[in-house]
Amino acid sequence: MSTYRVWGWGASDGEAPRAADVREFARGLESVLGFPGQPPEEPAPLRALEEPRVALQPSLATLGSAEPVDRARHGLGRSYRDVVRGLRGAPDHVPDLVVRPGGEGDVAAVLDWASSAGVAVVPFGGGSSVVGGVEPMVGGYFRGTVSLDLQRLAGVAEVDPVSRAALLRAGTFGPDVERGLAGTGLTLRFFPQSFERSTVGGWIATRAAGHYAARLQHIDDVVESVRAVTPSGVWESRRLPASGAGPSPDRLLLGSEGAFGIVTEAWLRLQSRPVHRARVTLAAPDLAVGAEALRALVQNGLAPATCRLLDGCESVLTGTLTTGDAALVLGAESSTAPVEPALRVAVAACADLGLRALLPEESTAAAQTWRSAFLRGPYLRELLVLSGVLVETFETAVTWDRLAALVDAVTAATQAALGEVCGGGTVTCRITHAYPDGAAPYFTVLAPARRGSELSQWADVEAAAKEALHAAGGTITHHHAVGRDHRRWYDRQRPDPFALALGAAKSALDPAGILNPGVLIDRRPPPDTGPPDAGQRRGIGPVDH
Ligand SMILES: Cc1cc2nc3c(=O)[nH]c(=O)nc-3n(C[C@H](O)[C@H](O)[C@H](O)COP(=O)(O)OP(=O)(O)OC[C@H]3O[C@@H](n4cnc5c(N)ncnc54)[C@H](O)[C@@H]3O)c2cc1C
């Protein structure tokens, strides 16, 4: 039986790479990466899973699945560690059951049952987490774990064309959001690289960032209101364009990673669909010079929607430029007026700072090559792992004054660790998002893996890289969330009183401590905690969506 669903990116088993394709792919690797690929790895059968330790109460029984591949899929996200463990048929933590609620009433009933039964609940959107966010590694305090898969809570429920916003259900995948808005002339315009396989609820729970580099980068920027079911009741904020009424209830749910409640739907702001588009690619002598130009663009209000700056190595690896120059890909769009004039101003500003605009044909080809490398990225990663390449990414954000030092320190520490642990390899950097006061560098690691030891290899490299990043003043994540993998750095990054406040919020919203234990904060469930009685739960109506 195929295990592709457990570890792969494609939508169906039919998209699993074939050994012949992997062999062909691996043949060209040495000339690109400087080390050879290995013979294609054959995915192993799924290990025998332990019997589920818990059973749903009879009224919920039809929502549960104990099918082994289903359970294994819900035990893993999509980080390198996840893909390797999936390929080996060896997920470490597998939920006892996968539960698929059909509406808010089901969600509330599952939380009630889990709170009283001492069962941990791990929300699951698209399962594209790269930080251990969906892995049910919850500690030993629970009688069992369930993965709460929200994919049945899907669709565009309502569009308000006057205010330009849509009510989107949490389990809606990216393409279905845009399909649901077709015909309205409006778009959410939120395109993370994982667009195909991630959901509205996941974006909110992880504070995801889309593909656009300047303006409205994070999902935070387009959230108008959020509705969530918590073990203590329904949390729904008002639809407002802005508000000065105290700390924002939406902000507390943004990035909450399922620890405070289950996001069921949200009103998100829309925009007119762009009809004018233009792209241009510039070459910079190196990343530092390109970054200065990018800073000037953002700080002077000249930055177009897309501004991706790739270092020379990433530029070569993606085929964007073959010269060894850094590449700055600019892409402008508008729903009202041609964008070429504004782009010309941006190009002139970059030229003043030492960048060279490519000839029009070369420039368009470079931008298209970069775009298709970006879209193919997740599939390419699969081929790399099957060819024995250790491949992982990590990202951060830092103010402009510390950017160059951070990039140098992180690159040096990661490169040194790769030399020690893998005997070599490559670290590349690109700037994915730019702000008036700083930018988000994104690193990719490619190195020869030792089959069977990849997880410890990556653990050592990751520790060196992220220690350097933390020491250089960056955040442990710009948009990948904290999950379980970033906890040790996140705990050092956040203020201690803030951690206390989060703990208090967790106690109030999730008294039995069942929601995604292990992310954001540790909270041992209090002994003998029962669920709030049904009368305490406010706001859950009888109507399911
Ligand atoms: C190849 C690849 C490319 C990626 N590109 C990007 C990118 O460009 N930008 C970016 O920001 N991220 C990116 N990611 C990371 C990932 O896609 C994001 O974190 C995404 O937001 C996760 O959404 P999801 O629906 O898959 O959530 P999941 O992975 O299912 O869950 C993520 C976390 O949110 C919680 N959660 C999920 N749904 C809910 C809900 N309804 N209520 C409460 N909690 C919930 C889960 O418990 C978990 O802690 C990428 C990942 C991969 C593998």
Ligand as a Chemical Component Dictionary entry (heavy atoms), coordinates in Angstrom:
data_LIG
# 
_chem_comp.id                   LIG 
_chem_comp.type                 NON-POLYMER 
_chem_comp.pdbx_formal_charge   0 
_chem_comp.three_letter_code    LIG 
# 
loop_
_chem_comp_atom.comp_id 
_chem_comp_atom.atom_id 
_chem_comp_atom.alt_atom_id 
_chem_comp_atom.type_symbol 
_chem_comp_atom.charge 
_chem_comp_atom.model_Cartn_x 
_chem_comp_atom.model_Cartn_y 
_chem_comp_atom.model_Cartn_z 
_chem_comp_atom.pdbx_ordinal 
LIG C1  C1  C 0 6.574  23.449 1.162  1  
LIG C2  C2  C 0 6.051  24.363 2.213  2  
LIG C3  C3  C 0 5.938  25.718 1.947  3  
LIG C4  C4  C 0 5.469  26.585 2.923  4  
LIG N1  N1  N 0 5.343  27.916 2.622  5  
LIG C5  C5  C 0 4.884  28.770 3.555  6  
LIG C6  C6  C 0 4.734  30.156 3.248  7  
LIG O1  O1  O 0 4.995  30.619 2.135  8  
LIG N2  N2  N 0 4.271  30.963 4.239  9  
LIG C7  C7  C 0 3.946  30.484 5.467  10 
LIG O2  O2  O 0 3.527  31.258 6.313  11 
LIG N3  N3  N 0 4.087  29.172 5.787  12 
LIG C8  C8  C 0 4.526  28.311 4.858  13 
LIG N4  N4  N 0 4.643  26.971 5.167  14 
LIG C9  C9  C 0 4.254  26.483 6.509  15 
LIG C10 C10 C 0 2.757  26.088 6.611  16 
LIG O3  O3  O 0 2.215  25.859 5.333  17 
LIG C11 C11 C 0 1.996  27.185 7.331  18 
LIG O4  O4  O 0 2.367  27.169 8.695  19 
LIG C12 C12 C 0 0.465  27.069 7.223  20 
LIG O5  O5  O 0 -0.119 28.245 7.720  21 
LIG C13 C13 C 0 -0.113 25.881 7.942  22 
LIG O6  O6  O 0 -1.482 25.743 7.543  23 
LIG P1  P1  P 0 -2.197 24.323 7.627  24 
LIG O7  O7  O 0 -3.618 24.509 7.268  25 
LIG O8  O8  O 0 -1.441 23.319 6.872  26 
LIG O9  O9  O 0 -2.096 24.060 9.186  27 
LIG P2  P2  P 0 -1.587 22.764 9.942  28 
LIG O10 O10 O 0 -0.224 22.418 9.502  29 
LIG O11 O11 O 0 -2.607 21.714 9.879  30 
LIG O12 O12 O 0 -1.530 23.333 11.436 31 
LIG C14 C14 C 0 -0.596 24.306 11.814 32 
LIG C15 C15 C 0 -0.840 24.689 13.282 33 
LIG O13 O13 O 0 -2.089 25.350 13.414 34 
LIG C16 C16 C 0 -2.991 24.602 14.214 35 
LIG N5  N5  N 0 -4.289 24.700 13.545 36 
LIG C17 C17 C 0 -4.590 24.337 12.260 37 
LIG N6  N6  N 0 -5.868 24.643 11.985 38 
LIG C18 C18 C 0 -6.391 25.204 13.107 39 
LIG C19 C19 C 0 -7.669 25.732 13.459 40 
LIG N7  N7  N 0 -8.677 25.764 12.594 41 
LIG N8  N8  N 0 -7.840 26.217 14.708 42 
LIG C20 C20 C 0 -6.838 26.216 15.604 43 
LIG N9  N9  N 0 -5.609 25.725 15.330 44 
LIG C21 C21 C 0 -5.390 25.235 14.101 45 
LIG C22 C22 C 0 -2.411 23.206 14.291 46 
LIG O14 O14 O 0 -2.745 22.556 15.485 47 
LIG C23 C23 C 0 -0.927 23.494 14.197 48 
LIG O15 O15 O 0 -0.432 23.874 15.462 49 
LIG C24 C24 C 0 5.108  26.075 4.198  50 
LIG C25 C25 C 0 5.197  24.705 4.456  51 
LIG C26 C26 C 0 5.659  23.862 3.471  52 
LIG C27 C27 C 0 5.740  22.395 3.766  53 
# 
loop_
_chem_comp_bond.comp_id 
_chem_comp_bond.atom_id_1 
_chem_comp_bond.atom_id_2 
_chem_comp_bond.value_order 
_chem_comp_bond.pdbx_ordinal 
LIG C1  C2  SING 1  
LIG C2  C3  SING 2  
LIG C2  C26 DOUB 3  
LIG C3  C4  DOUB 4  
LIG C4  N1  SING 5  
LIG C4  C24 SING 6  
LIG N1  C5  DOUB 7  
LIG C5  C6  SING 8  
LIG C5  C8  SING 9  
LIG C6  O1  DOUB 10 
LIG C6  N2  SING 11 
LIG N2  C7  SING 12 
LIG C7  O2  DOUB 13 
LIG C7  N3  SING 14 
LIG N3  C8  DOUB 15 
LIG C8  N4  SING 16 
LIG N4  C9  SING 17 
LIG N4  C24 SING 18 
LIG C9  C10 SING 19 
LIG C10 O3  SING 20 
LIG C10 C11 SING 21 
LIG C11 O4  SING 22 
LIG C11 C12 SING 23 
LIG C12 O5  SING 24 
LIG C12 C13 SING 25 
LIG C13 O6  SING 26 
LIG O6  P1  SING 27 
LIG P1  O7  DOUB 28 
LIG P1  O8  SING 29 
LIG P1  O9  SING 30 
LIG O9  P2  SING 31 
LIG P2  O10 DOUB 32 
LIG P2  O11 SING 33 
LIG P2  O12 SING 34 
LIG O12 C14 SING 35 
LIG C14 C15 SING 36 
LIG C15 O13 SING 37 
LIG C15 C23 SING 38 
LIG O13 C16 SING 39 
LIG C16 N5  SING 40 
LIG C16 C22 SING 41 
LIG N5  C17 SING 42 
LIG N5  C21 SING 43 
LIG C17 N6  DOUB 44 
LIG N6  C18 SING 45 
LIG C18 C19 SING 46 
LIG C18 C21 DOUB 47 
LIG C19 N7  SING 48 
LIG C19 N8  DOUB 49 
LIG N8  C20 SING 50 
LIG C20 N9  DOUB 51 
LIG N9  C21 SING 52 
LIG C22 O14 SING 53 
LIG C22 C23 SING 54 
LIG C23 O15 SING 55 
LIG C24 C25 DOUB 56 
LIG C25 C26 SING 57 
LIG C26 C27 SING 58 
# 
